[in-house]
Amino acid sequence: MPTILKYIEYFVDHLKELLIDHCNPILRARYFGVLFDKMPSYAEIDCRTPENEKVPEVNELFKLVLSGTSSLVRLIDSQWHRVLPSITTMYNKLIDLGFTYYNGEVHIVEPEDNENAKK
């Protein structure tokens, strides 16, 4: 479990770099998908749509952190069972996106890097 949490910690610490600043729009979209257990449609997350008060299928970890009603310290005691499946899903998505854990640090091996390494 500590390794899984390292992956998630890295992702959260680098959200802006991965979701906004990244030069590859396809990878930005894939990183954005990590926030959701099921990827919503544009209409479901469009801020101008009044009937969309809740964003569907957001990963449970983000729901708890963003709600302001639960601190991560209390999370372990009271709501860990709700978050564990979402953490596992998030971890698997990060692995699929090329995240690796080596020498105590998380690294990203992006598809372009894989292609260059083969040459």
DABELQUI-V961430 format. One record per pair of residues at least 12 apart in sequence whose C-alpha atoms are under 6 Angstrom apart, sorted by the first residue. I is the first residue (numbers start at 1). J is the second residue. D is the distance in whole Angstrom. If there is no record, write none. Layout:
# DABELQUI-V961430
i->[I,I]
j->[J,J]
d->[D,D]
This chain:
# DABELQUI-V961430
i->[19,34,35,36,36,36,37,37,37,38,59,60,60,61,98]
j->[32,90,59,57,58,59,57,58,59,57,86,83,86,83,110]
d->[6,6,6,6,4,5,5,6,5,5,6,5,6,6,6]
